[in-house]
Amino acid sequence: MSLLLYKPGASVRNIQAFQVLQSVFLKSNSAVLCCTILDAISSVYHADNANYFILEGQHTLSQFAEKIHLKPQEIQEKFFQLLEFIVFQLNFVPCKELISLSILLKGQTSVKCSITCIQTLLNILRHNPIFKDVYREVGILEVFVTCLHRYAALLKEKQQAKEERKGIVGELILSTGGDDDMGTLLGMMHSAPASALTLKAHILKSLLMCLRESHRTRTVFRKVGGFVYVMSVLVSMEGCLKEVLESPWDTIPREEVFSLLHIVFNTVTVAMRFEPANAKFFHQEICMSSLCDTLRLLGCFSSEQSLDECDETLVLREESTFHNLFTGNVLQPSIPSHIPAQLAYTCIVLRLLYDVALDSYDKPNNTTVVSLKSPTHRRHHSESQKLPPDSPGGGKRTVVNSLNLTPPAPDPIVVHPGVVVAMLHLLPSIQHPVETQVTLTLQMYTAEVLKSLVRSERNQQVMCEAGLPGRLLSCGSVALEEETHPLHPPLQYMLERLAAQCLEPKDLSICLAAHCLEPKDLGYVPLQYMLKCLEAQCLKPKDLGICLAAQCLEPKDLRYVSLQYMLNCLEAQCLEPKDLRDFLRLGEPLCSLSIDEMETCYPRRPPHRKPGGPVPLTRVKTLVSMTTPRDFRAHSSTTLPPFVELDMSAEGFGCLYLPSVAPQSPSGTSVVPVGALGAVDSNVVGGIGTGDRMFPPQTGLSYSTWLCVDKFSDPRTDPHCVRLLTMVRNLHGGREDHLVCLSLVLSARDKAIIVSTQETVMPHNTGDWEPEGIGDSSARVWCPDLLHEGQWHHLVLVLNRAVLKNSSFSLYVDGQHVQTRKLHYISQNPGGGAANLTVASSVYSYIGTPPAWRRYSRLAWKQGPCHLVEEVLSPQVVATLYHLGPQYLGSLQAPQLNGTEPLPALVTEEKAIFGLNAKAVSQLTLAKIRKVYSKADNKAIAKQLGMSSHENATPIRILHNSAGHLGGPARSLGGVVIGYLGVRVFSPRPVVRMVENVGGCSVLLVLQARRPRQGNSEPDGLDSKVVALLGYMTVQKFLLRRLVVVEQLCGVNPGGALYICPI
C-alpha cells in the first residue's frame, strides 16, 4: 500500500503497482490471495474518493466482473460490496461495470453468482430510483426479460416452484399496467388442455390472491373478460362428474376435480365482493343466460327444465346423508357407497352454488347449522309423525313434512340472488335413471334449502326483485298444481311468501275468465289510481290529459281507463298481465282455454288433469295466504310502503346523498324565463330546473318523513344514531369548509330526537358524532312512541323563522303535536359572516350515515317517503300528511283521502324543495349522469363514491325528486344511493295490489259465484273465498267501490254481488 499511496494526500501515485494487483487477481486461483487483493483495492478506494476516478481508466471492476463467477462465494460477495460502495458513497453511476454485470447475467455461467448479482442490482435500485432509467439505457432491463423467459421455462419443469410462480404472477398483475398480464394469464388457462387441472388451479390461485387485495384488479378482471374465462373452465370439464367416467376423467382423482370446482366458484365470488359493477355483469351475462347450461355439462345434472308428475310416495331415508354431504368438506367429501355418485356430485355442486349466493367463501363456515325447517314446523313435526298413514292428516303429505330436524340458526343473507334462481332451475335437472327414491329425496332436500333462503322478509324481497316468483311458476307448475306432489309444500311455501312481498301481474293469474272473456276486456281501473301511479313517475295530471286527448276520449269517458292503456303508460313498472295468469291457470280450470285449445288438450291429458275443471280449493287457500298480513305493525295497512333499507352491520354506512339541494349561480339571483321550466340553466351550479333557490328560506321550512327502525344499536357497545336529515353547505371557492347547518337525528344514547341548527365543521373519520342537543341552537325531545322496533312512524319537523320574536321549531309524531320550543334559525350566511352575493354556496344533504362517519353497528332502519318544503306547515296539514300514509306517491299537489275528491294543494309548487319515494328509482352510471344532469352534480356524486366521473360500469341508483317537474326555482335531482351491501331499495307489489291489473273485482266475484259440487256444501271453501275477497278489499278500497258498481249493473241489493251466479 505504501507503494500506491503517499501519506499526506492518500491519493494514488503509483498506477503500475495497482496494475500488478489487478493482473494477479485475474490470474490467481487462491481464495486467500484474491481476498487480500480485494481488501487492498477497497482500502485504496476508501482512502480518497478521487482514487476511483484516477484509476477508472484501468477498468478494474469491469474486468473483475468477467471472471468473478470463477471465484469462490466469499470473493464474489466482497466484489459486489465494492461495487455498492461506488454507488452509495461516491454517488456515481458506474456504467461500464453495469454493462459487465449484464453480460455476466446473460451468460448464465453460475446460478449463485447470478443471484448475488441480482441482489446487488436490487439494492442499488432501492438506493436511488434514477437507476430505473440507467438499467434501461445500459441494457440490464433487456437482460432481465431474457432471464425471466429462461426462468419461466425452468419453473414449468419444476413443480416444487409453484409458490414462487404464483408470487411472480401476482406481482406482475398487481403492478401498474398489469392488465395485459392478466389477460395473457387467463388466455393461457383457456388454451390449456382439459386434463391440466393443476395448471388451471395454480392460475386461479394467483388470481385469487390479487383479487382479494386490489379493487383495481377486480375491475380489470371484468374488463379483460375474466368471468367468461373462468366459466370456460367449467365448460372444459364437460363430463367430469358423470356416473360412468370417460377419458381423461377416469384417470384423474375426484379430489382434484372438486378442488378446481371450488377454486372456480371462489374466484367468481371474490371478484364480485364489494364490486357492484362485477355483480351486475355476472348476474346479467352469466346467471341469467348460461350458468345452468354450463353446469349441466359437468354430467351430474340432466337436461330437464321443469318438474314432472310424481306418483310415488316419498320415503325419506337418505336426507341425513345428503345433509352431511351438503355441510361437509367439499374438497374431501365422504360419499357413501350406497348413494349414486351422480347424485352425490349434484349435492356438492349445489353446495358450491349456495356459498356463492351467500358470499360465504373465505368467511367462517356457517352451513353446518343450516336451518331447513321453521320453528313452527318443528313444533308440529312430532305430532305429524304419530299419525297413521290412513288418517286424514297422514299419507304422503305427512311423510314429506318430516324432513331434517335441525336446531334454529340465524337466517342466511342472500347476496347474489341470481345464483339462487339458478339453483331453482337446476331442481328439475336432479335425476337418476334407477334410484328414483333417492333422487326424490335430493330434490326434496334442495327444495328445503331454497325454502330456507326465503324465510326472512329481507331475502323474500331480494328474491322478488330477481324474478324468483315467475321462475318458480315456470319450472314448478306441476308441483304447484298437484297437492299430492312431494315437492308441493316447499314450493307453495315459497310462492306464498314471495307473493306477499312482490308479485308481478304476470305471476298471478286471470284464470277465472269463466265467461270466456278476452284478457283485454277484463281490466278496467279508475283513472284516479292511474293518476297516482303516474304522479310517482313525476308526471303531472295535465300531462296525462294531453295523452288521453290523443286517444280522442271525452272527459265523461275518463272515469275508467282501460287496463291496456294504463299498462302502456306504466311500462316502467312492468305491469304486464301475463304471468299473473300463470298461477291460477295451472291446470287450465274453467274457461282458461279456447274451444280449439280445449279440443286439442283434452284427449292428451290424464284423467286427473283434464282442463276446464273447477279452481282447486288449495289454490284459493293459497290466495288467502298471499293476502294474509304478515305484520300488523305497518301504518294502518297490511302491506309495506316503498322504502330504502339502511343496515349498518354490512359496511358501517349507508345513506341517500342529495346534491345541490339549493342550486345557485355565482353571479347572483337569475330571472326564470317564461316557458323554461324544463330547461337547464347553465348559470346555476348543479340541480335541475332554472333559477336560484335561496337557502335558508326566508319564512321557514318543514321536513316530513316516514321511518321504521328495525333494530336499534346498543348504546354501550356499538352506538350509532339514526341520521334522519343532515344538511351541509359551503362556499364553492372553499372546498374544505363544509359546515353542517341542520341536523335531525334519533340519538343512539337515549333514543331522543335531537334538532340542531348550530353550524359545525363536518367531522371526518368519526362514527359516533351526533349533535350535542344543548344551547340556543339545539334541542332534545324524548318521544317514547319511537322506542318500539319494527313500527312505521311519521315525523314532521317545522322550523319557523321570526324577525321580531324568537325563532322556534315544532315537532310532530304520527300526526300529533309533541313539542314547540325556541330555537335559533339556520344562519343566513355560511360561517355567520357577511353576505357575499358574488360567491354561491353549495347545499347538499344526507339521509343516513355517509362513508365519512362509518361505524359498524347492528342498527338497521327503513326510510320511507319524505318531503322538504319551504313553508311552515300547520297542524292541519301535518295531520293530512299522516292520514295519507306511507303509501302516498305524489308531491302534495292533489292528495286524495279515502276515495274522496282530491284536496287542494298542500304546498305551492315553487315551495317544494324535494320529495323522495322508493317507488320512483332509476339505475344509471356516472357517465349517464354526466349526460343527463349537470357536470357539477356528476363530480359531487363521483367524489362521494370515490370513483372517476367518467365511470360507465358501476350501477348507481337514484331516487328521483318527485317535485322535479313542478314550477319554481331549481331543485336537487333526487337522492343518490351511497352504499352497496348495506343499502337496499324495495317497492312492494303484493298480490293484493296487483289483482286490479288482471280484472280486479270480476276475478274475485267468480270465486264466490262458483257452484259447489253436488252433495258437497264446501263450507271451508266458501269461507276461504270470502276471506280472500275481504283481504283484497281491505287493502284496495277501490275494489269495494267497483263492487258497488257491479251491484248496480246487476240490479241486486247492496251486498248481493256476493251471490251472483255465472252467466
Secondary structure, DSSP 8 states (H G I E B T S, - for coil): -TTTB-TTT--B--HHHHHHHHHHHHH---HHHHHHHHHHHHHHHHH-HHHHHHSGGG-HHHHHHHHGGGS-HHHHHHHHHHHHHHHHTT----HHHHHHHHHHHHHT--HHHHHHHHHHHHHHHHH-TTHHHHHHHHTHHHHHHHHHHHHHHHHHH-GGGHHHHHHHHHHHHHSTTTHHHHHHHHHHHHHS-TT-HHHHHHHHHHHHHHHHH-HHHHHHHHHTTHHHHHHHHHHHTTTTT-SS--TTGGGS-HHHHHHHHHHHHHHHHHHHTT-HHHHHHIIIIIITTTHHHHHHTTSSS-S--S-----S----SSHHHHHHHHHS-SSS----TTS-HHHHHHHHHHHHHHHHHHT-TTS---GGG---S-HHHHHHHHHHHHS-TTSTT-SHHHHHTT------------S-HHHHHHHHHHSTT---SS-HHHHHHHHHHHHHHHHHHTSSHHHHHHHHHTTHHHHHHHHSHHHHH-TTSTTHHHHHHHHHHHHHHB--GGGS--TT-TT---GGGT-EEEHHHHHHHHHHTT--HHHHHHHHHHTT--GGGGSEEEHHHHHHHTGGGT--SSTHHHHHTTT--TT-S-HHHHHHHTTTS-GGG-TT----HHHHHHHHHHHS-S-TTSSS-SS---EEEEETTTSS-EEEEE--SS-B-TT------TT-TTS--TTSBSSBSSS---SS-SSEEEEEEEEEEEE---TTTS---EEEEEEEEEETT-TT--EEEEEEEE-TTT-EEEEE---EE---S-SS------STTEEEEE-GGGGSTT-EEEEEEEEE--SSS--EEEEEETTEEEEEEE-----SSGGG----TTS-EEEEEEEEE-GGG----S-EEEEEEEEEESS---HHHHHHHHHH-TT--S-SSS---TT------SS-GGGEEEEE-TTSEEEE-HHHHHHHS-HHHHHHHHHHHTS-TT--SS-EEEEE-TTTTSSSS-B--EEEEE-SSSEEEE--B-HHHHGGGGTTHHHHHHHHH----TT---HHHHHHHHHHHHHHHHH-HHHHHHHHHHHHHHT--TTGGGG----
